[in-house]
C-alpha cells in the first residue's frame, strides 16, 4: 500500500500547531504497520529544513492561471524521520520566515491562495510523473483540500480519477475561503462541475474537499459529532456527507514523548522514579522562573487564542491568587497581542506566583510537561488535543473543559477510575471549581501519586489509530478495485 500525505505542516520540519505533530508521527507508525507512507510538504526556510541534507529528485512545471510555473521536489531520506519527506520548492512562495503568518505584518501572507494552489498543483504534477502511482492520497486541512477536487475533475490529472482520496479535518474553523473568480487559477476542468468549488458564493477549499474526497475524517470522534452540529457554516454539508465521515482519535509519538529517554529533559524518570524525577524537573523550572517553592505547579502550553480559552486564564489567575490559594502558574505560548498583554501584566502583578513565557519553545514545553503537577486546557474548541496526552505520558494531571478530543480522553476523578479534572461549561466559575478540586487532590498525596503513576501507563500511541486508518484505506482500495 503506497500512501502519500500532503500537508502544510510536519514536525519537526515545519510546525505551527497540532497538525504538524500528527503528520510528523502517523506516517512513521504506518510504515511500522507495513504501509509505504510518505509526506509531501512545502519547502520552507525553517531551521530544521536548512539543517538537512536534501536531494533534488525532480524538476518540472505546472499550470496556474493558464501560465506555467517552475518547481522542484527534494527528498529527505526515511532514515531521518522514519518516512520519506518530499519538499516542494516554488520560488518566492514558501522560502519565507513564517509558515502561515507574515511576522512583519502579523497577518496571513498576501498571496495565501496562490501559494496553496501552486503547492497542491505541483504535488499532483509530480505524483503524476511517478512510474509507481500512489494507491491513495491523504490530505490535511484546507491547505490541501483542493487536491481531491483536482484528482476527480482536472483534465490534466485524469489519471487520478479512480485513486481514492482522504481529507482529514484538524480544525474546521479555517476553511480557505477565496473569491469565486479565482477558480480560473486551477487546471482546466469541466465548468459544468463548477458548483463543487462554490459554497455560499465563494470558493471554499474545505467545503470542496468534503464534497469530493472519498472519505472525510476528523481527529476525534467527539470533534466529528461537534462539527456535525456546528462547523462555521459547513454543518449542513457535513450532515449531507455524513455517510462518508469518520472520527479517528489522534495518537502521539511515544518514541519522542518518553520521560525515560527524552533528550530535552534535564532529569529522566519512569513510573518507579516519577516522584523524584518530576520534583527535580519542577525545581529547575521554579529556579529558572523564580517561582515559589512548595505549592502545586499548574501550567498552560499552547497558542494564546480564543479557541484555546486563553482569554479565560487572566481573570481565573487573579481570582485564585487574590483569594490566597497556594498555587503557582507557568504559561508558555504566543498568540493574540491582547492576551499576551494581559499575561505580561500578570507577570508584573504576581511575581513568584505567575510567569508567562511568551514564545514558542519546544524544548521548554517538554520540560514543563515533566515538571508540572497539573496542565490547564480550558478550550472553547479542541478537535483532538495532544497536550493532555503528552502531559499524562509525563505524569501530569489534566484540567480540561469537556469538548472534542478532551472529552474523549480525560475522565473526571469523581467517576470510577477517573484521573483528571473536567468541567463542562466554558466559564471562569467552572474552571475555578476544577482548580479548587485539583488543589484538594494535591493534598491527598496517596491518591495524587496513584493517579500520576497510573496515567503514565496509558497507551496514547499511534499503533491503535494507525490500525484504524489502515482498515479505512483497505476499504477504499477495495472500492477502487485496487488489489
Secondary structure, DSSP 8 states (H G I E B T S, - for coil): -EEEEE-S-BTTTB-SSHHHHHHTTHHHHHHHTT-EEEEEEE----HHHHTS--EEEEEEEEEETTEEEEEEEEEE-HHHHSS-EEEEE-TTTS-SS-SSEETTTTEE-TTHHHHHHHHHHHHHHHHHH-SS--SEEEEESGGGTTHHHHHHHBGGGGGGTTSEEEEEES-TT---EEEGGGGGGS--B-GGGGGGGEETTEEEHHHHHHHH-SEEEESSHHHHHHHHH-STT-HHHHHHTGGGEEE----B-TTTS-TTT-TT-SS---TTTHHHHHHHHHHHHHHHHT--SSSEEEEEES-BSGGGTHHHHHHHHHHHHHTT-SEEEEEE--B-HHHHHHHHHHHHHSTTTEEEE-S--HHHHHHHHHH-SEEEE--S--SS-SHHHHHHHTT-EEEEES-HHHHHH--BTTSTT--BEEE-S-SHHHHHHHHHHHHHHHH-HHHHHHHHHHHTT---BHHHHHHHHHHHHHHHHHHHT--
